Amino acid sequence: MARILGVSGFGTVMIGLTVLSYVSLGGSAGIHVFGTRGVAAGTLEFSPGELLGARLLNTAVAYVLVGLVTVAFVADSPLRMVILVTSASGFITALFLEWLYQGKERMSENAIARTIGAGVYLAVIVFGVRTPDDLRTAAFAAIAGDIASTGFLLSRYIQEFGPLDIRISFHQWMSLMRKALPFGAGSLLGHLSTNFPVIAIGIMLGSADAGVFSGANKLVFFLLMIDRILGTVLLPASARLHSASRESLRSALEETLRWIVILGLPLAVGGTLLGSELVVLVYGNAFASAGPVFAVLIWYVFLTMVHTVYTSGVMAAGGEIRYRNVMIMSAALYGITVTAGTAFWGVMGAAVGVLASEGITVIAMRNAMESVCDPVRPARFGRTALAAFTLAVVILLLPTFHVLVTVLIGCVSYALALMTFRVVSWNDMKTLTQRII
């Protein structure tokens, strides 16, 4: 899509998808997190139909607000069309039952649903986006993918539990939102923060610069599927472990943090050194200016994975208010740093603003977690950092190879360094593989 639509067209579609994410999250308003924790702990007070009804009502309000703002303030006709069409998919995602199966820790259903949706989205893009003028098709691709993934889980639920009675009741909505909003406020603010740069760049610099940032950011979000998997598994597991004992939760979070450092640190180091080559490999020379941006943003992947561990601890221990307070601070920080960075240093300034804000947010979330849980520290951090430094030296000393060859050599050298410095053992690798499978 990026190669066919070009930098500006790609930026337009990414702005539309960003607005869709706001509509979807506004429609959820914390209900998905509230539902996941309730199902995992066996304390869910509302039926799935009542939760979906509330999400549909919230989505309608969010879509109307987005529509009014778009019609009133977006003068560019293609961008306006993309935003309105793409955002309509929020009504589909409101019916997405991923939170229910996540709470039940039945990840295979969610994996199948996501795969089907991604496959449909990919098919529409590959076969429908043929020229730079196919922006409407690119916008409809998001709706098609969401229909496929949502439809699969709905049919799965009906087969297993019977008809889904979706109810929209103002009384139930008020009762539910009083309990879900502490989750929703933090989630919404966090999402607004992480997706704000695309909107800010689009407003201040234009669609082309938004396309440059989105090129780097899309690769970062691709890598963040690691964090997506981590969060999907960790939140319900943390809620279950905390109900058993504080020590069980602390031990699980500490082991998770250890592996995040082991896997995330070399990813950030390698991405910084090879960022420009990786971006050109994926998008072509038209996106070469996104390379340095990616080299900065790759550290966001590492910080966000650490953030997820601390957030899971806070939420599992009932610290929703502390979570909300941290995210309010984070949203304000993102708004200031990204806006100032974009105004003074353009796209690169926005990337630096994102990284600085996330770093401060991670520290604040760690402090929030330690106020409700036992402290969590990664084991053998110094040795892991030494192994990552070895990786950097190897990459810098290598002659000019194809970037994928360099990545392969770097992976092998890092693995050997981990073994040499006794960061991990073969038994650790075996245990990790078993848990993943």
Buried (B, 14 or more C-beta within 10 A) or exposed (E): BBEBBBBBBBBBBBBBBBBBBBBBBBBBBBBBBBBBBBBBBEEBEBBBBBBBBBBBBBBBEBBEEBBEEBEEEBEBEBBBBBBBBBBBBBBBBBBBBBBBBBBBBEBEBBEBBBEBBEEBBEBBBEEBBEEEEBBBBBBBBBBBBBBBBBBBBBEBBEEEEEEBEBBBEEEBBEBBBEBBBBBBBBBBBBBBBBBBBBBBBBBBBEBBBBBBBBBBBBBBBEBBEBBEEBBBBBBBBBBBBBBEEEEBBBBBBBBBBBBBBBBBBBBBBBBBBBBBBBBBEBBEEBBBBBBBBBBBBBBBBBBBBBBBBBBBBBBBBEBBEBBBBBBBBBBEBBBEBBBBBBEEEBBBBBBBBBBBBBBBBBBBBBEBBBEBBBEBEBEBBEBBBBBBEBBBEBBEEEEEEEBEEBBEBBEEBBBBBBBEBEBBEEEBEEEBEEEEE
